[in-house]
Amino acid sequence: MIFLYNLILVLHFVGLASLLGGVIVQAKSSDKGVNPAMLHGALTQLVTGVLLVGIAESGAVDEELNMTKIAVKLVVVLIITVLAFVGRKKPMPQTGMWAAIGALTLLNVVLAVFW
């Protein structure tokens, strides 16, 4: 089960790379907005995060969980996912939505590392 947990953790990092990479790749563009990498990264982060918590809660891995931290991170990734889902249908530029997704993604990374 530890192998499965670590595999899902790797996928969680891939989702982060896709989400943050989708933001960074547009940094110099004048038409900033939601791209498929951002939407797929947000969905990957959401699904793999829930799976990681589920596996840890089952007792299959020796992982101590801070449920307050997890709840805050879940709310942040849900907001990111909704913004990405709504933004995929809107015309460019979407500078405000792009910036919000980028800022919230960085917030989630900071919460993961420093909390």
LUMGU-394337 format. One record per residue: residue in one letter; chain; y, z, x of N, C-alpha, C, O in turn. Coordinates in nm, 3 decimals, padded with zeros to 5 digits. Layout:
BEGIN
+-----+-------+---------+---------+---------+---------+---------+---------+---------+---------+---------+---------+---------+---------+
! res ! chain !     n_y !     n_z !     n_x !    ca_y !    ca_z !    ca_x !     c_y !     c_z !     c_x !     o_y !     o_z !     o_x !
+-----+-------+---------+---------+---------+---------+---------+---------+---------+---------+---------+---------+---------+---------+
!   A !     A !       Y !       Z !       X !       Y !       Z !       X !       Y !       Z !       X !       Y !       Z !       X !
...
+-----+-------+---------+---------+---------+---------+---------+---------+---------+---------+---------+---------+---------+---------+
END
This chain:
BEGIN
+-----+-------+---------+---------+---------+---------+---------+---------+---------+---------+---------+---------+---------+---------+
! res ! chain !     n_y !     n_z !     n_x !    ca_y !    ca_z !    ca_x !     c_y !     c_z !     c_x !     o_y !     o_z !     o_x !
+-----+-------+---------+---------+---------+---------+---------+---------+---------+---------+---------+---------+---------+---------+
!   M !     A ! -00.120 !  00.000 !  00.082 !  00.000 !  00.000 !  00.000 !  00.127 !  00.000 !  00.087 !  00.231 ! -00.051 !  00.046 !
!   I !     A !  00.116 !  00.056 !  00.205 !  00.231 !  00.058 !  00.295 !  00.268 ! -00.085 !  00.335 !  00.386 ! -00.117 !  00.347 !
!   F !     A !  00.166 ! -00.170 !  00.356 !  00.194 ! -00.309 !  00.389 !  00.272 ! -00.376 !  00.276 !  00.369 ! -00.447 !  00.301 !
!   L !     A !  00.230 ! -00.354 !  00.153 !  00.299 ! -00.413 !  00.037 !  00.442 ! -00.362 !  00.028 !  00.535 ! -00.439 !  00.004 !
!   Y !     A !  00.461 ! -00.233 !  00.048 !  00.594 ! -00.173 !  00.046 !  00.683 ! -00.239 !  00.152 !  00.797 ! -00.276 !  00.123 !
!   N !     A !  00.631 ! -00.253 !  00.273 !  00.709 ! -00.313 !  00.382 !  00.737 ! -00.461 !  00.356 !  00.843 ! -00.511 !  00.391 !
!   L !     A !  00.643 ! -00.531 !  00.295 !  00.663 ! -00.671 !  00.259 !  00.775 ! -00.685 !  00.156 !  00.860 ! -00.774 !  00.167 !
!   I !     A !  00.775 ! -00.599 !  00.057 !  00.881 ! -00.601 ! -00.044 !  01.015 ! -00.562 !  00.019 !  01.119 ! -00.616 ! -00.018 !
!   L !     A !  01.013 ! -00.470 !  00.114 !  01.135 ! -00.432 !  00.185 !  01.192 ! -00.552 !  00.263 !  01.313 ! -00.572 !  00.265 !
!   V !     A !  01.106 ! -00.630 !  00.325 !  01.151 ! -00.751 !  00.395 !  01.214 ! -00.847 !  00.295 !  01.319 ! -00.905 !  00.323 !
!   L !     A !  01.152 ! -00.865 !  00.179 !  01.209 ! -00.952 !  00.076 !  01.343 ! -00.898 !  00.026 !  01.433 ! -00.976 ! -00.007 !
!   H !     A !  01.357 ! -00.767 !  00.022 !  01.483 ! -00.704 ! -00.017 !  01.593 ! -00.742 !  00.083 !  01.706 ! -00.773 !  00.044 !
!   F !     A !  01.559 ! -00.740 !  00.212 !  01.655 ! -00.780 !  00.315 !  01.687 ! -00.929 !  00.308 !  01.800 ! -00.969 !  00.333 !
!   V !     A !  01.588 ! -01.010 !  00.273 !  01.612 ! -01.154 !  00.257 !  01.710 ! -01.177 !  00.141 !  01.798 ! -01.261 !  00.150 !
!   G !     A !  01.693 ! -01.101 !  00.032 !  01.787 ! -01.109 ! -00.080 !  01.928 ! -01.070 ! -00.037 !  02.025 ! -01.134 ! -00.079 !
!   L !     A !  01.940 ! -00.967 !  00.044 !  02.070 ! -00.927 !  00.097 !  02.131 ! -01.038 !  00.181 !  02.249 ! -01.069 !  00.169 !
!   A !     A !  02.049 ! -01.097 !  00.267 !  02.099 ! -01.206 !  00.353 !  02.146 ! -01.324 !  00.269 !  02.249 ! -01.384 !  00.299 !
!   S !     A !  02.074 ! -01.357 !  00.164 !  02.112 ! -01.467 !  00.076 !  02.242 ! -01.436 !  00.004 !  02.332 ! -01.520 ! -00.004 !
!   L !     A !  02.252 ! -01.316 ! -00.048 !  02.371 ! -01.276 ! -00.123 !  02.494 ! -01.271 ! -00.033 !  02.597 ! -01.331 ! -00.065 !
!   L !     A !  02.484 ! -01.202 !  00.077 !  02.598 ! -01.190 !  00.168 !  02.627 ! -01.322 !  00.238 !  02.743 ! -01.356 !  00.261 !
!   G !     A !  02.524 ! -01.396 !  00.271 !  02.543 ! -01.527 !  00.332 !  02.614 ! -01.623 !  00.239 !  02.697 ! -01.702 !  00.282 !
!   G !     A !  02.581 ! -01.616 !  00.110 !  02.648 ! -01.700 !  00.012 !  02.796 ! -01.669 !  00.001 !  02.876 ! -01.757 ! -00.029 !
!   V !     A !  02.831 ! -01.545 !  00.024 !  02.973 ! -01.505 !  00.024 !  03.041 ! -01.551 !  00.152 !  03.148 ! -01.611 !  00.148 !
!   I !     A !  02.978 ! -01.524 !  00.265 !  03.040 ! -01.552 !  00.395 !  03.058 ! -01.702 !  00.417 !  03.158 ! -01.744 !  00.476 !
!   V !     A !  02.963 ! -01.782 !  00.373 !  02.971 ! -01.926 !  00.397 !  03.095 ! -01.989 !  00.331 !  03.138 ! -02.097 !  00.371 !
!   Q !     A !  03.151 ! -01.922 !  00.232 !  03.267 ! -01.974 !  00.162 !  03.399 ! -01.912 !  00.209 !  03.504 ! -01.939 !  00.150 !
!   A !     A !  03.395 ! -01.831 !  00.310 !  03.514 ! -01.757 !  00.352 !  03.633 ! -01.847 !  00.384 !  03.746 ! -01.810 !  00.352 !
!   K !     A !  03.611 ! -01.961 !  00.445 !  03.721 ! -02.050 !  00.482 !  03.747 ! -02.159 !  00.378 !  03.841 ! -02.237 !  00.393 !
!   S !     A !  03.665 ! -02.165 !  00.276 !  03.679 ! -02.269 !  00.174 !  03.792 ! -02.234 !  00.077 !  03.818 ! -02.117 !  00.049 !
!   S !     A !  03.858 ! -02.336 !  00.027 !  03.962 ! -02.312 ! -00.073 !  03.903 ! -02.298 ! -00.213 !  03.964 ! -02.237 ! -00.301 !
!   D !     A !  03.783 ! -02.353 ! -00.233 !  03.713 ! -02.343 ! -00.362 !  03.604 ! -02.238 ! -00.353 !  03.485 ! -02.271 ! -00.345 !
!   K !     A !  03.644 ! -02.112 ! -00.354 !  03.547 ! -02.003 ! -00.348 !  03.488 ! -01.979 ! -00.487 !  03.558 ! -01.992 ! -00.588 !
!   G !     A !  03.361 ! -01.945 ! -00.491 !  03.298 ! -01.916 ! -00.618 !  03.153 ! -01.878 ! -00.600 !  03.106 ! -01.860 ! -00.488 !
!   V !     A !  03.085 ! -01.866 ! -00.710 !  02.944 ! -01.826 ! -00.709 !  02.859 ! -01.949 ! -00.678 !  02.871 ! -02.052 ! -00.744 !
!   N !     A !  02.773 ! -01.936 ! -00.578 !  02.680 ! -02.043 ! -00.546 !  02.537 ! -01.995 ! -00.574 !  02.516 ! -01.876 ! -00.593 !
!   P !     A !  02.440 ! -02.085 ! -00.577 !  02.302 ! -02.045 ! -00.608 !  02.247 ! -01.938 ! -00.515 !  02.169 ! -01.852 ! -00.558 !
!   A !     A !  02.286 ! -01.940 ! -00.387 !  02.236 ! -01.839 ! -00.293 !  02.278 ! -01.699 ! -00.337 !  02.201 ! -01.604 ! -00.323 !
!   M !     A !  02.398 ! -01.686 ! -00.389 !  02.447 ! -01.556 ! -00.434 !  02.369 ! -01.508 ! -00.556 !  02.329 ! -01.391 ! -00.562 !
!   L !     A !  02.347 ! -01.596 ! -00.652 !  02.273 ! -01.558 ! -00.772 !  02.129 ! -01.521 ! -00.737 !  02.079 ! -01.417 ! -00.780 !
!   H !     A !  02.063 ! -01.604 ! -00.659 !  01.923 ! -01.576 ! -00.624 !  01.911 ! -01.452 ! -00.536 !  01.815 ! -01.376 ! -00.549 !
!   G !     A !  02.007 ! -01.432 ! -00.447 !  02.007 ! -01.311 ! -00.365 !  02.024 ! -01.186 ! -00.449 !  01.957 ! -01.085 ! -00.424 !
!   A !     A !  02.114 ! -01.191 ! -00.547 !  02.136 ! -01.075 ! -00.635 !  02.010 ! -01.044 ! -00.716 !  01.972 ! -00.928 ! -00.730 !
!   L !     A !  01.947 ! -01.148 ! -00.769 !  01.825 ! -01.127 ! -00.847 !  01.712 ! -01.072 ! -00.759 !  01.636 ! -00.985 ! -00.801 !
!   T !     A !  01.702 ! -01.124 ! -00.638 !  01.600 ! -01.075 ! -00.544 !  01.624 ! -00.929 ! -00.509 !  01.531 ! -00.849 ! -00.506 !
!   Q !     A !  01.750 ! -00.895 ! -00.484 !  01.784 ! -00.756 ! -00.453 !  01.747 ! -00.663 ! -00.569 !  01.690 ! -00.556 ! -00.548 !
!   L !     A !  01.779 ! -00.705 ! -00.690 !  01.752 ! -00.624 ! -00.808 !  01.602 ! -00.602 ! -00.827 !  01.557 ! -00.488 ! -00.841 !
!   V !     A !  01.526 ! -00.709 ! -00.826 !  01.381 ! -00.699 ! -00.852 !  01.311 ! -00.622 ! -00.741 !  01.230 ! -00.533 ! -00.768 !
!   T !     A !  01.340 ! -00.655 ! -00.615 !  01.271 ! -00.587 ! -00.506 !  01.314 ! -00.441 ! -00.495 !  01.233 ! -00.356 ! -00.458 !
!   G !     A !  01.439 ! -00.411 ! -00.527 !  01.482 ! -00.271 ! -00.526 !  01.408 ! -00.187 ! -00.628 !  01.365 ! -00.076 ! -00.598 !
!   V !     A !  01.392 ! -00.242 ! -00.747 !  01.317 ! -00.170 ! -00.851 !  01.171 ! -00.153 ! -00.809 !  01.113 ! -00.046 ! -00.830 !
!   L !     A !  01.112 ! -00.256 ! -00.750 !  00.973 ! -00.246 ! -00.702 !  00.959 ! -00.141 ! -00.592 !  00.862 ! -00.066 ! -00.590 !
!   L !     A !  01.055 ! -00.137 ! -00.501 !  01.049 ! -00.038 ! -00.392 !  01.053 !  00.105 ! -00.447 !  00.978 !  00.192 ! -00.403 !
!   V !     A !  01.142 !  00.128 ! -00.543 !  01.151 !  00.261 ! -00.603 !  01.022 !  00.294 ! -00.679 !  00.973 !  00.406 ! -00.671 !
!   G !     A !  00.969 !  00.197 ! -00.751 !  00.844 !  00.219 ! -00.825 !  00.728 !  00.255 ! -00.735 !  00.651 !  00.346 ! -00.765 !
!   I !     A !  00.715 !  00.184 ! -00.624 !  00.607 !  00.213 ! -00.530 !  00.627 !  00.350 ! -00.467 !  00.532 !  00.427 ! -00.454 !
!   A !     A !  00.750 !  00.382 ! -00.429 !  00.777 !  00.513 ! -00.369 !  00.753 !  00.626 ! -00.468 !  00.699 !  00.730 ! -00.432 !
!   E !     A !  00.792 !  00.605 ! -00.593 !  00.771 !  00.708 ! -00.695 !  00.624 !  00.729 ! -00.728 !  00.585 !  00.838 ! -00.770 !
!   S !     A !  00.544 !  00.627 ! -00.711 !  00.401 !  00.640 ! -00.742 !  00.329 !  00.729 ! -00.641 !  00.217 !  00.773 ! -00.666 !
!   G !     A !  00.393 !  00.756 ! -00.529 !  00.332 !  00.839 ! -00.426 !  00.246 !  00.759 ! -00.329 !  00.180 !  00.817 ! -00.243 !
!   A !     A !  00.248 !  00.628 ! -00.341 !  00.166 !  00.544 ! -00.254 !  00.220 !  00.540 ! -00.111 !  00.145 !  00.512 ! -00.018 !
!   V !     A !  00.347 !  00.568 ! -00.094 !  00.407 !  00.576 !  00.040 !  00.477 !  00.711 !  00.052 !  00.519 !  00.770 ! -00.048 !
!   D !     A !  00.489 !  00.757 !  00.174 !  00.553 !  00.886 !  00.199 !  00.703 !  00.865 !  00.216 !  00.755 !  00.862 !  00.328 !
!   E !     A !  00.771 !  00.850 !  00.104 !  00.915 !  00.820 !  00.104 !  00.984 !  00.918 !  00.010 !  00.948 !  00.928 ! -00.107 !
!   E !     A !  01.084 !  00.990 !  00.061 !  01.160 !  01.081 ! -00.022 !  01.278 !  01.006 ! -00.082 !  01.352 !  00.938 ! -00.010 !
!   L !     A !  01.297 !  01.018 ! -00.213 !  01.399 !  00.941 ! -00.282 !  01.515 !  01.028 ! -00.327 !  01.496 !  01.142 ! -00.371 !
!   N !     A !  01.635 !  00.974 ! -00.315 !  01.756 !  01.037 ! -00.367 !  01.793 !  00.958 ! -00.492 !  01.850 !  00.850 ! -00.484 !
!   M !     A !  01.759 !  01.012 ! -00.608 !  01.776 !  00.939 ! -00.733 !  01.922 !  00.913 ! -00.769 !  01.952 !  00.814 ! -00.835 !
!   T !     A !  02.012 !  00.998 ! -00.726 !  02.154 !  00.973 ! -00.750 !  02.199 !  00.850 ! -00.673 !  02.268 !  00.763 ! -00.728 !
!   K !     A !  02.161 !  00.841 ! -00.549 !  02.193 !  00.724 ! -00.466 !  02.132 !  00.598 ! -00.527 !  02.199 !  00.495 ! -00.536 !
!   I !     A !  02.008 !  00.606 ! -00.568 !  01.940 !  00.490 ! -00.627 !  02.010 !  00.446 ! -00.756 !  02.025 !  00.327 ! -00.780 !
!   A !     A !  02.051 !  00.542 ! -00.837 !  02.120 !  00.508 ! -00.962 !  02.252 !  00.438 ! -00.935 !  02.286 !  00.340 ! -01.002 !
!   V !     A !  02.328 !  00.488 ! -00.838 !  02.456 !  00.426 ! -00.804 !  02.434 !  00.285 ! -00.751 !  02.503 !  00.191 ! -00.791 !
!   K !     A !  02.337 !  00.269 ! -00.661 !  02.308 !  00.137 ! -00.605 !  02.257 !  00.042 ! -00.714 !  02.288 ! -00.078 ! -00.710 !
!   L !     A !  02.182 !  00.091 ! -00.809 !  02.133 !  00.008 ! -00.919 !  02.249 ! -00.041 ! -01.005 !  02.253 ! -00.158 ! -01.043 !
!   V !     A !  02.343 !  00.047 ! -01.034 !  02.460 !  00.006 ! -01.113 !  02.539 ! -00.102 ! -01.039 !  02.582 ! -00.200 ! -01.098 !
!   V !     A !  02.558 ! -00.083 ! -00.908 !  02.633 ! -00.180 ! -00.828 !  02.562 ! -00.315 ! -00.829 !  02.626 ! -00.418 ! -00.850 !
!   V !     A !  02.430 ! -00.318 ! -00.807 !  02.359 ! -00.446 ! -00.803 !  02.352 ! -00.509 ! -00.942 !  02.347 ! -00.631 ! -00.953 !
!   L !     A !  02.352 ! -00.430 ! -01.046 !  02.357 ! -00.486 ! -01.182 !  02.491 ! -00.554 ! -01.206 !  02.497 ! -00.662 ! -01.266 !
!   I !     A !  02.599 ! -00.493 ! -01.161 !  02.732 ! -00.554 ! -01.174 !  02.738 ! -00.685 ! -01.094 !  02.789 ! -00.785 ! -01.143 !
!   I !     A !  02.685 ! -00.682 ! -00.972 !  02.682 ! -00.804 ! -00.889 !  02.603 ! -00.914 ! -00.960 !  02.647 ! -01.029 ! -00.965 !
!   T !     A !  02.488 ! -00.879 ! -01.014 !  02.403 ! -00.978 ! -01.081 !  02.471 ! -01.037 ! -01.203 !  02.465 ! -01.158 ! -01.225 !
!   V !     A !  02.535 ! -00.953 ! -01.282 !  02.607 ! -01.003 ! -01.401 !  02.721 ! -01.095 ! -01.359 !  02.739 ! -01.201 ! -01.417 !
!   L !     A !  02.798 ! -01.055 ! -01.258 !  02.907 ! -01.139 ! -01.209 !  02.855 ! -01.274 ! -01.158 !  02.914 ! -01.378 ! -01.186 !
!   A !     A !  02.745 ! -01.271 ! -01.085 !  02.687 ! -01.396 ! -01.033 !  02.634 ! -01.483 ! -01.146 !  02.648 ! -01.605 ! -01.143 !
!   F !     A !  02.572 ! -01.421 ! -01.245 !  02.516 ! -01.496 ! -01.358 !  02.628 ! -01.560 ! -01.440 !  02.617 ! -01.676 ! -01.479 !
!   V !     A !  02.733 ! -01.485 ! -01.466 !  02.847 ! -01.539 ! -01.542 !  02.921 ! -01.644 ! -01.459 !  02.962 ! -01.747 ! -01.512 !
!   G !     A !  02.938 ! -01.618 ! -01.331 !  03.014 ! -01.707 ! -01.245 !  02.949 ! -01.841 ! -01.219 !  03.017 ! -01.938 ! -01.186 !
!   R !     A !  02.817 ! -01.848 ! -01.233 !  02.749 ! -01.975 ! -01.204 !  02.787 ! -02.084 ! -01.301 !  02.772 ! -02.202 ! -01.269 !
!   K !     A !  02.836 ! -02.049 ! -01.419 !  02.872 ! -02.147 ! -01.522 !  03.021 ! -02.182 ! -01.521 !  03.062 ! -02.281 ! -01.583 !
!   K !     A !  03.102 ! -02.102 ! -01.453 !  03.247 ! -02.124 ! -01.454 !  03.287 ! -02.225 ! -01.348 !  03.222 ! -02.237 ! -01.245 !
!   P !     A !  03.396 ! -02.298 ! -01.374 !  03.443 ! -02.395 ! -01.275 !  03.508 ! -02.325 ! -01.155 !  03.559 ! -02.214 ! -01.166 !
!   M !     A !  03.503 ! -02.394 ! -01.041 !  03.567 ! -02.343 ! -00.920 !  03.717 ! -02.365 ! -00.932 !  03.756 ! -02.454 ! -01.007 !
!   P !     A !  03.802 ! -02.294 ! -00.866 !  03.774 ! -02.179 ! -00.780 !  03.760 ! -02.050 ! -00.861 !  03.816 ! -02.036 ! -00.970 !
!   Q !     A !  03.685 ! -01.959 ! -00.806 !  03.663 ! -01.827 ! -00.866 !  03.686 ! -01.721 ! -00.758 !  03.599 ! -01.639 ! -00.731 !
!   T !     A !  03.800 ! -01.724 ! -00.699 !  03.828 ! -01.639 ! -00.584 !  03.811 ! -01.491 ! -00.617 !  03.756 ! -01.416 ! -00.536 !
!   G !     A !  03.856 ! -01.449 ! -00.733 !  03.843 ! -01.308 ! -00.771 !  03.699 ! -01.265 ! -00.785 !  03.660 ! -01.159 ! -00.736 !
!   M !     A !  03.620 ! -01.347 ! -00.851 !  03.478 ! -01.314 ! -00.870 !  03.405 ! -01.318 ! -00.736 !  03.320 ! -01.233 ! -00.709 !
!   W !     A !  03.436 ! -01.417 ! -00.653 !  03.377 ! -01.427 ! -00.520 !  03.408 ! -01.302 ! -00.438 !  03.320 ! -01.246 ! -00.373 !
!   A !     A !  03.533 ! -01.259 ! -00.441 !  03.574 ! -01.140 ! -00.365 !  03.508 ! -01.013 ! -00.419 !  03.467 ! -00.927 ! -00.342 !
!   A !     A !  03.497 ! -01.003 ! -00.550 !  03.434 ! -00.885 ! -00.611 !  03.287 ! -00.877 ! -00.572 !  03.237 ! -00.770 ! -00.538 !
!   I !     A !  03.218 ! -00.990 ! -00.577 !  03.076 ! -00.991 ! -00.539 !  03.060 ! -00.953 ! -00.392 !  02.972 ! -00.875 ! -00.357 !
!   G !     A !  03.146 ! -01.009 ! -00.306 !  03.139 ! -00.975 ! -00.165 !  03.167 ! -00.829 ! -00.138 !  03.096 ! -00.765 ! -00.060 !
!   A !     A !  03.270 ! -00.775 ! -00.202 !  03.305 ! -00.634 ! -00.182 !  03.196 ! -00.541 ! -00.234 !  03.162 ! -00.443 ! -00.168 !
!   L !     A !  03.142 ! -00.572 ! -00.350 !  03.035 ! -00.488 ! -00.406 !  02.907 ! -00.496 ! -00.322 !  02.835 ! -00.397 ! -00.309 !
!   T !     A !  02.880 ! -00.612 ! -00.265 !  02.764 ! -00.626 ! -00.178 !  02.781 ! -00.539 ! -00.054 !  02.689 ! -00.468 ! -00.013 !
!   L !     A !  02.899 ! -00.544 !  00.006 !  02.925 ! -00.459 !  00.123 !  02.921 ! -00.311 !  00.085 !  02.873 ! -00.228 !  00.163 !
!   L !     A !  02.970 ! -00.278 ! -00.034 !  02.962 ! -00.140 ! -00.081 !  02.817 ! -00.094 ! -00.088 !  02.785 !  00.018 ! -00.047 !
!   N !     A !  02.729 ! -00.179 ! -00.140 !  02.588 ! -00.141 ! -00.151 !  02.524 ! -00.121 ! -00.014 !  02.440 ! -00.033 !  00.003 !
!   V !     A !  02.563 ! -00.202 !  00.083 !  02.512 ! -00.186 !  00.220 !  02.561 ! -00.053 !  00.277 !  02.484 !  00.021 !  00.339 !
!   V !     A !  02.688 ! -00.022 !  00.258 !  02.744 !  00.103 !  00.308 !  02.675 !  00.223 !  00.243 !  02.643 !  00.321 !  00.310 !
!   L !     A !  02.653 !  00.215 !  00.113 !  02.581 !  00.323 !  00.044 !  02.441 !  00.340 !  00.098 !  02.394 !  00.453 !  00.116 !
!   A !     A !  02.373 !  00.231 !  00.125 !  02.235 !  00.238 !  00.177 !  02.230 !  00.302 !  00.315 !  02.138 !  00.377 !  00.346 !
!   V !     A !  02.329 !  00.272 !  00.397 !  02.325 !  00.320 !  00.536 !  02.381 !  00.461 !  00.550 !  02.321 !  00.544 !  00.619 !
!   F !     A !  02.493 !  00.489 !  00.486 !  02.562 !  00.617 !  00.513 !  02.534 !  00.728 !  00.414 !  02.573 !  00.842 !  00.440 !
!   W !     A !  02.469 !  00.699 !  00.302 !  02.444 !  00.805 !  00.203 !  02.306 !  00.860 !  00.224 !  02.264 !  00.950 !  00.152 !
+-----+-------+---------+---------+---------+---------+---------+---------+---------+---------+---------+---------+---------+---------+
END
